[in-house]
């Protein structure tokens, strides 16, 4: 066999091997899955996180209503009763427990078209204390600003932390911003006292707590 014939034979073998490689579809599905798997996982985690964030935001609204409803059922309160009611907020938000809600209860007295604080109590990071000063002016929606009204306002705030948390170095590598650290959620509820009396007194909100 001449050298030219040997070269032609080798070229034919290479051509046959290339044609067979082009026709072979084995393993394509695995390659395609490997390419789209990261996108599918990202979509799954985003969907899960958005769903949980929406549900937690709904719970924040329910917490404000629950706390306001419990307070307005009372004829008189003290700091111990208010603190216990505010602690219900953390329980109501379960199973979300990656951050603690801040709760502020404010009793508002409206006289002469001006809303002032009758008493106020807050719970921040599990620590209860007095909030707004007595008789300080406070803004309320115009629909509630009626002379003679007595209101209980409950403000609930939560810094929602996603399931996927990012370290500073990880955020820098991925090009993420502080917006991925937390989402601020809040709700304000206004309730009237359940009983005919005009005020719900707090016996020691500005005394010893």
Secondary structure as UniProt FT lines:
FT   HELIX           3..23
FT   TURN            26..27
FT   HELIX           28..72
FT   STRAND          76..77
FT   HELIX           79..92
FT   TURN            93..95
FT   STRAND          102..111
FT   TURN            112..113
FT   STRAND          114..124
FT   TURN            125..126
FT   STRAND          127..130
FT   TURN            134..135
FT   TURN            142..144
FT   TURN            147..148
FT   STRAND          150..160
FT   HELIX           168..174
FT   HELIX           178..180
FT   STRAND          183..192
FT   STRAND          201..202
FT   TURN            205..206
//
